[in-house]
Amino acid sequence: MLISLGPAVLCFLVMFAYPIIRTVMMSLNQLPSISSDMADWKFVRFRNYTELFRNSVFLASLRNIGKIWLIGGILTLSVALFFAVILASGVKGKRFWRSAIYLPNSISAVALSTMWLQYVFQNKFGMLKQLFGTLGMEKLEEINWTSPQYLFWAMLLSFVYGSVGYFMLIFLSGIERIPRDLYESARLDGADSWTQFWRITFPLIRNVFRTCVTLWTITSVNFFVWAKMFSSRANVETITPVYFLYNKVFGSANAGTVLDVGAGAAVGVLVAVLVLIIYIIMNKVLREEELEY
């Protein structure tokens, strides 16, 4: 038995345990580059961590990721659940609408963000500018969505658009497992659609919802490509911890993110701890229940 587990344990140690341990060790040291020999490391204890929380750019990245997780999560999961409920209700053209809603998720983040920047938010001939102009909404037409004031919200809206389809499919798979007899019985008892959702649908997809929250947490905490595409110089309006980490490890023209591999490793450790904390909290709030139906 132990011999048969050997290859799996070895793969775990090489592919997961070793990188984690090395990253933690790097976060406690000052080193010239990510490939530096351990003999060149300088032990600085927790200095990298303390300096991070004194760095205004890093603190801005934490605020941004908090808004992405909370506001973006509410928007994404709410819209995804809404579409899933509509599709599960037997709407005509279900396959078409399911594919159409999921389509943005099948496009690479680079291509999707470019589309939003060049064709939707473009300040001179963008789709939003043309739409608001046609409708006579002059104040909205004059908004420059790529200006520092609105750039974060433009980025968040684009990210939500590209994420809804994925979570919609997860919710839909959970809803479709619920026996239709439960809904028929509820209708006979006089329950309307709203009551059916809160009394039948949501309780029976509670575990699915918890999984979606966990996946959204991992997705939002690892937010990078969208921030990179919307702001190539890591502006404080759009920077996230992973983007900050990237600039720390590989360098950046931004004065707030000078090359510092040890600090970058510390960011990685903090991000992992953040995901773990949120996961534990979600497990407490949304306890897993074994439901039979």
CORFEN-V986348 format. One record per pair of residues at least 24 apart in sequence whose ideal C-beta (glycine too) atoms are under 7 Angstrom apart, sorted by the first residue. I is the first residue (numbers start at 1). J is the second residue. If there is no record, write none. Layout:
BEGIN
i:j
I:J
I:J
END
This chain:
BEGIN
i:j
23:265
23:268
23:269
24:269
26:261
26:262
26:265
27:262
27:265
27:266
27:269
29:262
30:262
31:261
31:262
33:261
34:249
34:261
44:262
48:262
48:263
48:266
49:266
51:263
52:263
52:266
52:267
55:256
56:256
57:236
57:239
57:244
57:256
57:257
58:244
60:236
60:239
61:239
61:240
61:241
61:243
61:244
62:241
64:152
64:238
64:239
64:240
65:220
65:221
65:223
65:240
65:241
68:156
68:220
68:223
69:217
69:220
71:156
72:156
72:159
72:160
72:220
73:216
73:220
75:160
76:160
76:163
76:164
76:167
76:216
77:167
77:212
77:216
79:164
80:164
80:167
80:168
80:171
81:171
83:164
83:168
84:168
84:171
84:172
84:175
85:175
85:197
85:201
87:172
88:172
88:175
88:176
101:164
101:165
101:168
102:165
102:168
102:169
103:165
104:161
104:162
104:165
105:162
105:163
105:165
105:166
109:162
109:225
109:226
110:225
110:229
112:158
112:162
113:158
113:226
113:229
113:230
114:229
116:158
117:146
117:230
121:145
121:146
121:154
148:235
148:237
151:230
151:231
151:237
151:238
152:237
152:238
155:226
155:227
155:230
155:238
158:226
159:226
163:219
167:212
170:208
170:211
170:212
171:205
171:208
171:212
174:205
174:208
175:201
175:205
178:204
178:293
179:293
204:291
204:293
206:286
206:289
207:288
207:289
209:286
210:282
210:286
210:288
213:282
214:279
214:282
217:275
217:278
217:279
218:275
221:271
221:274
221:275
241:267
241:271
242:271
END
